[in-house]
Amino acid sequence: MSEKIYGIHAVSAFLANAPERLIEVYVLKGREDKRLQPLLNELHRLGISVQFLNRDSLDKKADGEVHQGIIARVQAAKELNENDLDQILQKHTNPLLLVLDGVTDPHNLGACLRTADAAGVCAVIVPKDKSAQLTSIARKVACGAAESVPLIRVTNLARTLRDLQQQHNIWVIGTAGEATETLYQSKLTGALALVMGAEGDGMRRLTRETCDQLISIPMAGTVSSLNVSVATGVCLFEIVRQRSA
């Protein structure tokens, strides 16, 4: 089974992290600028097939997606699960995890992966149901982070959170607009799992009840909430700030 990825950032990141999964690459004929040439040189060095297509042919390959003049066909990745999460946690003494409960928009998933990568998150955890898939859109928005940050799909999110608490001594912090304690009043320096809920609905009841602590982002304006990817960035970088203080 194969899938497509679009754009220079996404293809470059894939080439750096998983070149063995690249099948072939399609490039806009005549586009050989300074940004693209090093990528083409590396593809040629690795013996990966590159086809140069005219604009119409490349647009058809893109199925309506914005491609920036380059598309890669790649082998679909193995889906990671709870067992993979245990192996990842064994490599980290002070892990930071991001948990997305009910985030169904692939744009938001991609943006959260990009932010998670920048903040040093060791894995992003999502439930198998009611969660966005790692589509070509999500990969493009992630700007390469989809290849560097493990995405773990779990069957039972509440059970996974309990395992993190009991087996790995990870403090689970959930975000909720009605929480009385704010992000900036909380100590966020230990092993943490940050749980972000879906826009509007927030976390599901079982997820909320499993959290060790609920926090809110103080809001000064007229809007009642932030986009989930923006809220994720605010929370993660407050954690980064406290850890580096």
C-alpha positions in Angstrom: 0.0 0.0 0.0 1.3 3.4 -0.9 0.4 7.1 -0.2 1.5 10.5 -1.5 3.2 13.4 0.2 3.4 16.9 -1.2 5.8 19.8 -1.0 9.6 20.4 -0.6 9.6 20.3 3.3 7.5 17.1 3.5 9.6 15.3 0.8 12.9 16.5 2.3 11.9 15.3 5.8 10.8 12.0 4.4 14.1 11.6 2.6 16.0 12.4 5.8 14.1 10.1 8.0 12.7 7.2 5.9 14.4 7.1 2.5 13.8 3.3 2.2 10.1 4.0 2.0 10.3 6.4 -1.0 9.1 4.7 -4.2 9.2 7.4 -6.8 9.1 11.2 -7.1 7.3 13.5 -9.5 8.7 17.0 -10.2 7.4 19.9 -12.2 9.3 20.0 -15.5 11.6 23.1 -15.6 11.6 23.6 -11.9 15.2 23.1 -10.9 15.7 26.0 -8.5 18.1 26.4 -5.5 15.6 24.9 -3.1 14.9 21.9 -5.2 18.3 21.0 -6.6 19.9 19.6 -3.5 16.9 17.4 -3.0 17.1 16.1 -6.6 20.8 15.5 -6.2 20.1 13.3 -3.1 17.3 11.4 -4.8 19.6 10.7 -7.7 22.4 9.5 -5.4 20.0 7.1 -3.7 18.8 5.8 -7.1 15.2 6.9 -6.5 13.2 7.3 -9.7 12.4 10.9 -10.5 9.9 11.8 -13.3 9.6 15.3 -14.7 6.0 16.1 -15.6 4.2 19.1 -17.1 1.9 21.2 -14.9 -1.3 19.5 -15.9 0.1 16.0 -15.3 1.5 16.9 -11.9 -1.8 18.6 -10.9 -3.7 15.4 -11.7 -1.2 13.4 -9.6 -1.9 15.9 -6.7 -5.6 15.2 -6.6 -6.3 18.9 -5.9 -3.6 19.3 -3.2 -1.0 22.1 -3.3 2.2 20.4 -4.3 4.9 23.1 -4.7 6.2 21.3 -7.8 7.1 18.0 -6.1 5.1 14.9 -5.1 6.5 11.6 -3.7 4.8 8.2 -3.7 5.8 6.4 -0.6 5.2 3.1 1.2 2.6 3.5 3.9 4.1 3.5 7.4 3.4 0.8 10.0 0.8 2.1 12.5 2.3 2.5 16.0 0.4 1.3 19.1 0.7 0.8 22.8 3.6 -1.6 22.6 5.6 1.0 20.6 4.8 3.6 23.2 6.3 1.5 25.9 9.6 1.1 23.9 9.7 4.9 23.3 9.3 5.7 27.0 12.1 3.3 28.0 14.5 5.7 26.1 13.4 8.9 28.0 14.0 9.7 31.7 11.8 12.8 31.7 9.3 12.3 28.9 6.9 14.8 27.5 3.9 13.4 25.7 1.1 15.1 23.8 -2.4 13.5 23.8 -5.0 14.6 21.4 -8.5 13.5 22.3 -11.1 13.9 19.5 -9.0 16.1 17.1 -10.5 15.1 13.8 -9.2 17.8 11.4 -6.0 16.7 9.6 -4.8 20.4 9.4 -4.9 20.6 13.2 -3.2 17.2 13.6 -0.4 18.3 11.2 0.0 21.6 13.1 0.1 19.9 16.5 2.7 17.5 15.2 4.8 20.4 14.0 4.6 22.1 17.3 5.2 18.9 19.2 8.5 18.4 17.2 9.6 22.0 18.0 8.9 21.5 21.7 10.7 18.2 22.0 7.7 15.9 22.5 8.7 12.3 22.4 5.4 11.0 21.1 1.9 12.1 20.2 -1.0 9.8 21.3 -4.4 9.7 19.7 -7.4 7.3 20.0 -8.1 5.0 17.1 -11.7 6.3 16.9 -12.7 10.0 16.4 -9.2 11.1 15.4 -7.8 12.5 12.3 -5.7 10.2 10.1 -2.2 11.0 9.0 -3.2 12.1 5.5 -1.2 13.9 2.9 -2.7 17.1 4.2 -1.6 16.4 7.8 1.9 15.6 6.6 2.2 18.7 4.5 1.0 21.0 7.4 3.4 19.2 9.7 6.3 20.3 7.5 8.3 17.1 8.1 7.3 16.6 11.8 5.1 13.6 10.8 8.3 11.7 10.0 10.2 12.7 13.2 7.5 12.6 15.9 6.0 9.1 16.6 2.2 9.1 16.3 0.7 6.4 18.6 -2.9 5.2 18.0 -4.4 3.5 21.0 -7.5 1.4 21.4 -8.6 2.8 24.8 -7.3 6.2 25.6 -8.4 6.3 29.3 -6.6 2.9 29.9 -3.5 4.2 28.2 -3.5 7.3 30.4 -3.9 5.1 33.5 -0.9 2.9 32.3 1.2 6.1 31.9 0.3 7.1 35.5 0.8 3.7 37.2 3.6 2.1 35.2 5.6 5.1 34.1 4.9 7.7 36.9 3.8 10.3 34.3 1.6 13.2 35.5 -1.4 13.6 33.2 -2.6 17.2 32.8 -5.8 18.0 30.9 -6.8 21.3 29.5 -10.4 22.5 30.2 -11.8 26.0 29.9 -13.6 25.8 33.3 -10.5 24.7 35.2 -9.8 27.0 38.1 -6.0 26.6 38.0 -4.3 28.2 35.0 -1.4 27.0 32.9 0.9 29.6 34.5 0.0 28.6 38.1 1.0 25.0 37.5 4.3 23.2 38.0 5.1 21.5 34.7 8.6 20.3 35.1 8.4 16.5 35.6 7.4 13.6 33.3 4.2 14.9 31.7 1.4 13.9 29.4 -0.5 17.0 28.1 -4.1 16.2 27.0 -5.8 18.5 24.5 -9.5 18.1 23.7 -11.4 18.7 20.6 -12.5 22.3 19.8 -15.9 22.9 21.2 -16.5 19.6 22.9 -13.2 19.4 24.8 -12.0 16.1 26.3 -14.3 13.2 26.6 -15.7 12.4 30.0 -13.5 9.3 30.7 -10.4 11.2 29.5 -11.2 14.1 31.8 -11.8 11.8 34.8 -8.5 10.1 34.3 -6.4 13.3 34.4 -4.4 14.1 37.5 -5.0 17.8 37.1 -7.0 20.2 34.9 -5.7 23.6 33.8 -6.9 26.4 31.7 -5.4 29.0 29.4 -6.4 32.5 30.8 -8.4 34.4 28.1 -8.5 38.2 28.2 -10.6 38.9 25.0 -14.1 38.1 23.8 -13.4 34.7 22.2 -14.1 31.8 24.5 -11.4 29.4 23.2 -8.4 29.0 21.0 -7.8 26.8 18.0 -6.5 23.4 19.3 -3.2 23.7 17.5 -2.7 27.2 18.9 -3.6 26.2 22.4 -1.3 23.2 22.1 1.6 25.6 21.2 0.8 27.9 24.2 0.8 24.9 26.6 3.8 23.1 25.2 6.1 26.1 25.2 5.1 27.1 28.8 6.2 23.5 29.7 9.5 24.1 27.7 10.0 27.4 29.5 9.6 25.8 32.9 11.8 22.9 32.1 14.6 25.1 30.9 14.3 27.7 33.7 
